[in-house]
Amino acid sequence: MRPLHTLLTLLLAFLAAGLQPALAAPAQEQTSPKPKVIFFDVNETLLDLESMRQSVGAALGGRQDLLPLWFSTMLHHSLVESATEQYHDFGTVGTAALMMVAKNNGIALTEQQARSAIVTPLLRLPAHPEVREGLQTLENQGYTLVTLTNSTRRGVQTQLENAGLADLFTDNLSIEEIKLYKPHLRTYRWAAERMGVKLEETLLVAAHGWDVAGAKAAGMPAIFVARPGQSLYPLAAEPDRTVKDIRELAEVLGKRP
Amino acid sequence: MRPLHTLLTLLLAFLAAGLQPALAAPAQEQTSPKPKVIFFDVNETLLDLESMRQSVGAALGGRQDLLPLWFSTMLHHSLVESATEQYHDFGTVGTAALMMVAKNNGIALTEQQARSAIVTPLLRLPAHPEVREGLQTLENQGYTLVTLTNSTRRGVQTQLENAGLADLFTDNLSIEEIKLYKPHLRTYRWAAERMGVKLEETLLVAAHGWDVAGAKAAGMPAIFVARPGQSLYPLAAEPDRTVKDIRELAEVLGKRP
């Protein structure tokens, strides 16, 4: 009877896993060891883009509603750059995207005006209210915190200084070093290598579904921060966990052995 | 004095080129021979997306203004697929993008509703008014016309049949065959190879800046169709020519030797 019993147990476990995928998450989580390096996406994940709505809206003749379209157009064209084997830094792509959105909506805008509307406000984004405390808790718990962004290294350093978060990070990695935008798989593999750790010893924390999709596809564990107005990409592998903010992230990671 | 004269001539030519980039286009055009195959993008280039505004708007609780955001999100995530080495067909990516836009805007929408709002209307888009006549003129002039799209082969065939254009095309190429979305350089190279011609013997006609960017970067000549609400990607190489519609395209190509 022993082999049959084993078979039935396996079969039941298989059915349970298939029927109740929600149960799989805690099991998976238990197997994840404490990450040696936590990579953080910056814009929206740590910093609040809301304050840009005004400057971008003003550049677009009062059309604050076009902020999501601009952001999406910028992200699309960052991948157009990689797909066509070109590279311009993220601020330049963002400026071009704003000019396209303006033109497509019949709004007059010069390159200089577009650049001013984006670059300075982007460098001065405030942190979401719980971020400083959450990151501080993680650092106190012994975690190594590193940013991993599509922005330039210098840009993200300025952003973190202005948001009062610069002291919490061991390093700031920018894809400008390999000139391939996230979520290219190589960006995640390069980041782990750059920090001298294995992919499975890291963790990506991001508020963007496409970023989570890339990390998971590359073999990097990922936690999604469900900021208002953000959602997962339904066709990608699910994150290992979803949290509402960085305070909850610190609570979750604080319980790991 | 000869070297100085040459230097001055070069300097003046350089300054003139820099100051008047518009002058570069006709010179470049003269060097292009008659293309052996003309590749056409389909959505927006030949077919009018305007009729989708209603169905997408209805799915989004009346928010017709979100159509450009949906389209941009779909294009972004088609490249997310390629960047993360995944592939879902364009209709599935479009459905996922619509669900994300709905969720990010607090609108309830099921996958089935999202799919219905997109797939059927997309297959029944009407041609822009001048397209049939313009393509017919090109065919009469002896050009070989082929579609090259991110949609599935079957999808574009249905679209062309419904729009009354199917008889004008020698073939319909879909990136589903190589599972890499335009503007990946490989898609343009593969298309030329598939038709048995050299890249420089082809021509891409598209109403999207990112498509023109990919073709030019791959070494394929390209003409931009400046449909209302569309603009070039300012950071990419310029197209060989810009036309306002397919009738003007036929006029321009009719003058070639």
Interface residues (C-beta under 8 A of the other chain):
Chain A: D65 P68 L69 S72 T73 L75 H76 H77 L79 V80 E81 S82 A83 T84 E85 Q86 H88 T92 V93 A96 M99 M100 K103 N104 N105 E111 Y181 P183 H184 L185 G209 W210 A213 G214 A217 A218 G229 Q230 S231 Y233 P234 L235 A236
Chain B: D65 P68 L69 S72 T73 L75 H76 H77 L79 V80 E81 S82 A83 T84 E85 Q86 H88 T92 V93 A96 M99 M100 K103 N104 N105 E111 Y181 P183 H184 L185 G209 W210 A213 G214 A217 A218 G229 Q230 S231 Y233 P234 L235 A236
